[in-house]
Amino acid sequence: MNVTKICKGVKLGYHRTNKFKTTTMSLNIVTPLDSKTSEKALIIHLLARTTKAYPAVFEMNRALAKLYGAIISPSVTKSGEALVLSLNLVCLDDRFTLDSSPITEECIRLLLSCLFEPDITPDGFKKDNVEREKRLLLQKLESEKDDKRVYSLGRMFEEMCKDEAYSLNKLGTKEGIEKADGKSLFEEWKKLLFTCPVQINYIGRKSEQEITDIVKPYFEKLERKNIIDVTTEFLTESHGVNTVTEKQNVKQGKLVIGYRAGMTYSMDNYAALKVMTAIFGSGTFSKLFMNVREKMSLCYYCSASLINSKGVIAVQSGVETENAKKALDAIDHELDEVRKGNFTDETVEQAKLSLCDTLHSVEDAADEVDSWFKAYCASGEFFTPDEISLLIKKVSREEIVVAASMVTKDTVFILESNGEESKDE
């Protein structure tokens, strides 16, 4: 696995392997989370549906079917305060086509045409296509509210980062989606194409030079000169704890806690924080699982995760409303125990082993390799799973304690039941 620059503002994440029956490739545009997020999310969904050569959805689907059922799909992710807009391709490896006929390059060029040759008119994207994607995106946005675990995490970050771009939903807002039209989307598409960093990720059998030779001319002909720099604001500590309570028609309450991890950039003290978070709340050996969930039975689930791209830790738990305060106190106590070094050497080894096992499994699935590359799209540096594994193995007990001491609680979000009948969860 490696990442190289192939031309101005364009990088290639490359992993050559014979392990899979498919070729996986993604075009990833890195752009800031900002007031145009709704339009950006709409654009990437529009681009995945049709092209100039295949202006109807059924025509695009027919072309993909002829390529042995190749799939092109859109996705939107947050990486710190960067929005990563992705066009994703999965196609059959040439070894497994009839008579070993080559289709990979044709599939790659079809993927590139989605970005560079969309179905547009002089007035912008076609109204019918825009209205279709607006409807579908609004449905996605609404469905997030129905998943109370996703909703509660999102609400916590809205409160915790209300003065930071990270508070924005990756799909934007209902108002932003409804306001967008074909012309505004066309203008935003041009900005993405000419000014945003791009990373192409490839997992398959073709050589790095072959992929570069296919992709590079598409970007060089644009004469991309003013490539923007997408950065993330890191706050190293909280300034008091904000508690927000909300009541809804739910069976199971949610308790979500946000912490500042003391990081100044995405890899600052990363390995020690990763091990510390695992001991605190990631895995069946962790303090939150063993004590808060199992021994005290205060939560249906309780886990912690480090989001190093923003320098925050989130604890998520499902609780009965009457147990929320007890659970919060218990979670605080377990973090204090880590700060005091009250954990065994065996637990440290379990945490490291669990983390390294996960890292070693990345290359077992093409989509996991692609996700790994995407996690570094907005970063100025790249680490392989093996490199991260080595860093984790070197973490000392003292470094874990220091990492825990830098963690400060920032925001508590509690979703309570309003006592009415509910069918959720």
C-alpha positions in Angstrom: 0.0 0.0 0.0 1.3 3.4 -0.9 0.2 6.9 -1.9 2.0 9.0 -4.5 1.4 12.3 -6.2 0.6 11.9 -9.9 0.0 15.5 -10.9 -1.0 18.9 -9.3 -3.6 18.3 -6.6 -4.0 14.6 -7.5 -2.7 11.6 -5.5 -3.0 7.8 -6.2 -3.6 5.4 -3.4 -2.3 2.1 -4.8 -2.5 -1.5 -3.6 -1.5 -4.3 -6.0 -3.0 -7.7 -5.2 -4.1 -10.9 -6.9 -6.2 -11.8 -3.8 -9.6 -10.6 -5.1 -11.9 -11.6 -8.0 -12.8 -7.9 -8.5 -11.0 -4.6 -9.1 -11.9 -1.8 -6.7 -11.3 1.9 -7.5 -12.6 5.1 -6.1 -12.4 8.8 -7.1 -12.3 10.9 -4.0 -12.8 14.7 -3.9 -11.7 16.4 -0.7 -13.6 19.6 0.0 -14.4 21.7 3.1 -17.4 21.1 5.3 -19.2 24.4 4.8 -22.5 26.0 3.8 -22.4 24.2 0.4 -22.3 20.7 1.9 -25.9 20.0 0.8 -25.0 20.8 -2.8 -21.8 18.8 -2.7 -23.6 15.8 -1.5 -26.2 16.1 -4.2 -23.5 16.5 -6.9 -21.7 13.2 -6.1 -25.1 11.4 -6.2 -26.0 13.0 -9.5 -22.6 12.1 -11.0 -22.9 8.4 -10.2 -26.3 7.9 -11.9 -25.7 9.0 -15.5 -23.1 10.4 -18.0 -23.2 12.3 -21.2 -23.0 9.0 -23.1 -25.6 7.4 -20.9 -28.1 10.2 -20.1 -30.8 7.9 -18.7 -30.4 5.8 -15.5 -31.6 2.7 -17.4 -28.9 3.3 -20.1 -26.2 3.6 -17.5 -27.4 0.4 -15.8 -27.4 -1.4 -19.1 -23.8 -0.3 -19.8 -22.7 -1.5 -16.4 -24.6 -4.8 -16.9 -22.7 -5.4 -20.1 -19.5 -5.0 -18.1 -20.2 -8.1 -16.1 -22.4 -6.3 -13.6 -19.9 -3.6 -12.7 -21.1 -1.2 -9.9 -20.6 2.5 -9.7 -21.9 4.1 -6.5 -21.6 7.4 -4.6 -20.6 7.9 -1.0 -20.0 10.9 1.3 -17.8 10.7 4.4 -16.4 13.2 6.9 -12.7 13.2 7.6 -12.2 15.8 10.3 -13.6 19.0 8.8 -13.1 17.7 5.3 -15.9 16.3 3.2 -14.8 13.3 1.1 -17.1 12.9 -2.0 -16.5 9.5 -3.6 -17.4 7.7 -6.8 -16.8 4.0 -6.2 -16.2 1.3 -8.8 -16.3 -2.5 -8.3 -15.8 -4.6 -11.4 -14.9 -8.2 -12.3 -11.1 -8.8 -12.7 -10.1 -9.6 -16.2 -9.0 -13.1 -15.3 -12.6 -14.1 -14.7 -14.3 -12.7 -17.8 -15.2 -14.9 -20.8 -12.0 -15.6 -22.7 -10.3 -13.4 -20.2 -11.5 -10.4 -22.2 -10.2 -7.1 -20.7 -12.9 -4.9 -19.2 -11.0 -3.2 -16.3 -9.8 -0.2 -18.3 -13.2 0.3 -19.9 -14.8 0.3 -16.4 -12.2 2.8 -15.2 -12.9 5.1 -18.1 -16.6 4.9 -17.4 -16.0 5.9 -13.8 -13.9 8.8 -15.0 -16.6 9.9 -17.4 -19.0 10.2 -14.4 -16.8 12.9 -13.0 -15.6 14.6 -16.2 -18.4 14.1 -18.6 -21.7 14.4 -16.7 -25.1 14.7 -18.3 -25.6 18.5 -18.3 -27.2 21.2 -20.4 -26.1 24.8 -20.9 -28.3 25.6 -17.9 -26.7 23.0 -15.7 -27.8 19.6 -14.5 -31.2 18.5 -15.8 -34.2 19.4 -13.6 -35.6 15.9 -13.5 -32.3 14.3 -12.4 -31.8 17.0 -9.7 -35.3 16.6 -8.3 -34.8 12.8 -8.2 -31.6 13.1 -6.2 -33.0 15.8 -3.9 -35.9 13.4 -3.0 -33.6 10.5 -2.4 -31.1 12.6 -0.3 -34.0 14.0 1.8 -35.1 10.5 2.5 -31.5 9.6 3.6 -31.4 12.6 5.9 -34.8 11.7 7.4 -33.8 8.1 7.9 -30.9 9.2 10.2 -33.5 10.5 12.6 -35.1 7.1 12.8 -31.8 5.5 13.9 -31.6 6.9 17.4 -28.0 5.8 17.9 -26.9 7.7 14.8 -29.2 10.6 15.6 -27.9 10.9 19.2 -24.2 10.8 18.1 -24.9 13.5 15.5 -26.8 15.7 18.1 -23.9 15.4 20.5 -21.4 16.6 17.9 -23.8 19.4 16.9 -23.6 20.7 20.5 -20.0 19.9 21.1 -18.8 21.5 17.9 -21.5 24.1 17.3 -18.9 26.8 16.5 -16.8 24.4 14.4 -17.4 23.0 10.9 -17.4 19.4 12.3 -21.0 20.1 13.6 -22.3 19.9 10.1 -24.1 16.8 8.8 -22.2 15.2 5.9 -25.4 15.3 3.8 -26.1 18.9 4.6 -29.5 20.2 5.7 -33.1 19.8 4.5 -33.2 23.5 3.6 -29.9 23.4 1.7 -31.1 20.3 -0.3 -34.5 21.9 -1.1 -32.9 25.1 -2.3 -30.4 23.6 -4.7 -31.1 23.7 -8.5 -29.4 22.5 -11.7 -27.5 25.8 -12.2 -26.1 26.1 -8.6 -25.0 22.4 -8.7 -23.3 23.0 -12.1 -21.3 25.9 -10.6 -20.3 23.9 -7.6 -19.3 20.9 -9.8 -16.9 23.1 -11.6 -15.3 24.4 -8.3 -14.9 20.8 -7.1 -13.3 19.8 -10.4 -10.9 22.7 -10.7 -10.0 23.6 -7.1 -10.2 20.5 -4.8 -7.6 17.9 -4.0 -8.4 14.5 -5.4 -7.2 11.0 -4.4 -7.8 8.0 -6.7 -7.6 4.7 -4.8 -7.0 1.5 -6.8 -7.0 -2.1 -5.5 -6.3 -4.7 -8.2 -3.8 -6.3 -10.5 -2.8 -3.5 -12.9 0.5 -1.8 -12.4 0.8 1.7 -10.8 2.1 3.0 -14.1 -0.9 1.6 -16.0 -3.4 3.3 -13.6 -1.4 6.6 -13.7 -1.4 6.5 -17.6 -5.1 6.1 -17.7 -6.0 8.7 -15.0 -3.4 11.5 -15.4 -4.5 12.9 -18.8 -8.0 13.6 -17.5 -6.7 15.9 -14.8 -3.8 17.5 -16.7 -6.1 18.8 -19.5 -8.0 20.8 -16.9 -5.0 23.0 -15.9 -5.9 22.9 -12.2 -3.9 25.8 -10.8 -5.4 27.0 -7.5 -5.9 23.9 -5.4 -7.4 24.7 -2.1 -5.9 23.5 1.2 -8.6 21.7 3.4 -7.7 21.8 7.1 -9.3 20.8 10.4 -9.5 22.9 13.6 -8.3 21.0 16.6 -9.3 22.1 20.1 -7.1 20.4 22.7 -9.3 20.8 25.7 -12.8 21.6 26.8 -13.8 24.7 28.8 -16.5 23.3 31.0 -19.1 20.6 30.4 -22.3 21.2 28.4 -25.2 18.9 29.2 -28.1 18.7 26.7 -31.2 16.6 27.4 -33.9 15.8 24.8 -37.1 13.9 25.1 -38.5 11.7 22.3 -40.9 8.8 21.8 -38.3 6.1 22.3 -38.1 2.8 24.2 -34.4 3.0 25.0 -32.6 6.2 26.1 -29.2 7.2 24.7 -26.3 8.7 26.6 -23.5 10.1 24.4 -20.4 11.8 25.8 -17.9 13.8 23.8 -14.3 14.4 25.0 -11.5 16.5 23.7 -8.5 14.1 23.3 -5.7 16.8 23.6 -4.6 16.3 20.0 -3.3 19.1 17.8 -3.4 17.1 14.5 -4.7 13.7 13.4 -1.5 11.7 14.4 -0.6 13.6 17.5 -0.1 10.9 20.2 -2.3 8.7 18.1 -1.0 5.3 19.1 -1.2 5.9 22.9 -4.7 7.4 22.6 -5.8 4.4 20.5 -4.6 1.9 23.1 -6.0 4.1 26.0 -9.4 4.2 24.3 -9.4 0.5 23.8 -8.7 -0.1 27.5 -11.3 2.5 28.4 -14.1 1.3 26.2 -13.4 -0.6 23.0 -13.8 -4.4 23.3 -15.1 -7.0 25.7 -11.9 -6.6 27.9 -12.5 -2.8 28.3 -13.6 -1.1 31.5 -16.9 0.2 30.1 -17.9 -3.3 28.9 -16.7 -5.2 31.9 -17.8 -2.8 34.6 -20.5 -0.4 33.4 -22.3 -2.8 31.2 -21.7 -6.3 32.7 -21.1 -5.8 36.5 -23.3 -2.8 37.0 -25.8 -3.6 34.3 -26.4 0.2 33.7 -26.3 0.0 29.8 -27.5 -2.1 27.0 -24.3 -1.3 25.3 -21.4 1.1 26.2 -18.3 1.8 24.0 -15.8 4.4 23.3 -14.2 5.4 20.0 -11.3 7.7 19.0 -12.0 10.0 16.0 -8.4 11.1 15.5 -9.2 13.1 12.3 -10.9 15.6 14.7 -9.1 14.8 18.0 -12.2 13.7 19.9 -13.4 10.6 21.7 -17.1 9.6 21.8 -18.7 7.3 24.3 -22.1 5.9 23.2 -24.5 3.9 25.4 -28.0 2.7 25.4 -29.6 3.3 28.8 -32.9 3.3 30.7 -33.8 7.0 31.4 -33.7 6.5 35.1 -30.1 5.0 34.9 -28.6 7.8 32.8 -27.1 9.7 35.7 -25.7 6.6 37.3 -24.2 5.5 34.0 -22.6 8.9 33.5 -21.0 8.8 36.9 -19.8 5.2 36.3 -18.2 6.2 32.9 -16.5 9.1 34.6 -15.1 6.8 37.2 -13.7 4.3 34.7 -11.9 7.1 32.8 -10.4 8.2 36.1 -9.3 4.7 36.8 -7.4 4.7 33.5 -5.8 8.1 34.4 -4.6 6.5 37.7 -3.1 3.6 35.9 -5.5 1.1 37.5 -5.4 -1.5 34.7 -3.4 -4.7 34.3 -0.5 -5.5 32.0 -2.8 -8.2 30.6 -5.4 -5.7 29.7 -2.8 -3.6 27.8 -1.7 -6.7 25.9 -5.3 -7.6 25.1 -5.9 -4.0 23.8 -2.8 -4.1 21.6 -3.6 -7.6 20.3 -7.2 -6.6 19.4 -6.1 -3.4 17.7 -3.3 -5.2 15.7 -5.6 -8.0 14.7 -8.0 -5.4 13.2 -5.2 -3.7 11.4 -3.8 -7.0 10.0 -7.3 -7.8 8.6 -7.5 -4.6 6.5 -6.0 -6.2 3.5 -8.4 -9.1 3.6 -11.1 -7.1 1.9 -10.8 -4.6 -1.0 -13.4 -2.2 0.4 -11.4 -2.1 3.7 -8.3 -1.2 1.8 -10.2 1.5 0.0 -11.6 2.8 3.3 -8.1 2.8 4.8 -6.9 5.0 1.9 -9.9 7.3 2.3 -9.2 7.9 5.9 -5.9 9.6 4.8 -7.4 11.5 1.9 -7.4 14.8 3.8 -4.2 14.2 5.6 -0.7 15.3 4.6 0.8 12.0 5.5 0.0 8.3 5.0 0.6 5.2 7.2 0.0 1.6 6.3 -1.7 -0.8 8.7 1.6 -2.4 9.5 3.2 0.9 10.3 0.3 1.8 12.7 0.6 -1.7 14.2 4.3 -1.2 15.0 3.4 2.2 16.7 0.8 0.5 18.8 3.0 -2.3 19.9 5.6 0.2 21.3 3.1 2.1 23.5 4.1 2.0 27.1 1.9 1.9 30.3 3.2 5.4 31.1 2.2 6.8 27.7 -1.3 5.4 28.2 -1.7 7.2 31.5 -0.4 10.4 30.1 -2.8 10.1 27.1 -5.8 9.6 29.5 -4.8 12.6 31.6 -5.1 14.8 28.5 -8.7 13.8 27.8 -11.3 16.3 29.0 -15.0 15.9 29.0 -16.8 18.5 26.8 -20.4 17.6 26.1 -23.1 15.2 27.4 -26.2 14.4 25.3 -29.0 12.5 26.8 -32.0 11.3 24.8 -34.8 10.4 27.2 -38.1 8.6 26.8 -41.1 10.8 27.1 -43.1 7.9 28.5 -45.3 7.4 25.4 -45.6 4.1 23.5 -42.8 3.6 21.0 -42.0 1.1 18.2 -38.4 2.1 17.7 -35.4 -0.2 18.3 
